[in-house]
Amino acid sequence: MTAAKRAPLLRPEPGPDTLKATRWGGERLGRLRGAPAGAQIGESWELSTLAGRESRAGGRALDAWLGAPLPFLAKLIDTALPLSVQVHPGDRADAPGKEEAWMILDAAPGARLWAGLAPGSDRDRVAARGRARARDRRHEDALFAELRAIDARPGTVILVPAGTLHAIGGGILLAEIQQPSDCTYRLYDYQSGRELHVDAALDALAVDAQATVWSPGDPPRTLRGAHLDLTPLGPGEHALAVADPTLVVLLAGAATIDDERLVAGDLALLLPGEARISVEAGGLAIVGGCDRARAG
């Protein structure tokens, strides 16, 4: 019998081209990824083959390992200030949409995210609140009252379908996996001066879209979206048959993949083959990927 092929594991090598300074970025991510002291780094594009933001692994460009574009984009995000209230479009004939998932690494007490409309809300209510808030910040609470609030507890995984109105609050460090698209329509942005896309956001809004949330202590299960699949792995031994490039995120503790040790905050990419993940006591790993050819 032929021995199973061991799945190669790639560790991302973020560099200047993959670090994104933002007005809302904190300083934790910059310290983790070697940015100058005090830099407000909001995003680190850890695993990307998008033009202009290509990442590297094992001393080579990521697409040189893959021979094709990566079917997802993986980032680390650090929010000192809240991000905009926004919508990502769904798939189009000429471009992928942007389904995404958030994996909470750390959060300040009381930090929150928002995803989906609250019970009783509808497109007209969101349109009225959004247009009013675009002009005047004094009543922004009325807009957020139309959204479903989610506590940002470390270890929580939140799958956000395309078309979901959402926002990430301040004080959060998270890993994100998404379809390989960089299209965002901002409904509200705290009078930041950045361009808003109110009409486009309302057009892209899927009123019934809701996030799927898994928290530590919930029964083990795979979160499945139109394109993304994410599986939490708790302490113990886990055998994986990797068919497509697969993201691994350590949310807590430590784990070993074959001979590679990962600790909280580490991301890695498994290429096709067989892998064994050993998650230590108190650890939590998330594995998953994106099939952009699969429709919901």
Secondary structure, 3 states (H helix, E strand, C coil): CCCCCECCEECECCCHHHEEEEEEEECHHHHHCCCCCCCCEEEEEEECCCCCCCCEECCEEHHHHHCCCCCCEEEEEEECCCCCEEECCCCECCECCCCEEEEEEEECCCCEEEEEECCCCCHHHHHHHHHHHHHCHHHHHHHHCCEEEEECCCCCEEEECCCCCEEECCCEEEEEEECCCCCCEEEECCCCCCCCCHHHHHHHCCCCCECEEECCCCCCCCEECCCEEEEEECCEEEEEEECCCEEEEEEECEEEECCEEEECCCEEEECCEEEEEEECCCCEEEEEEECCCCCC
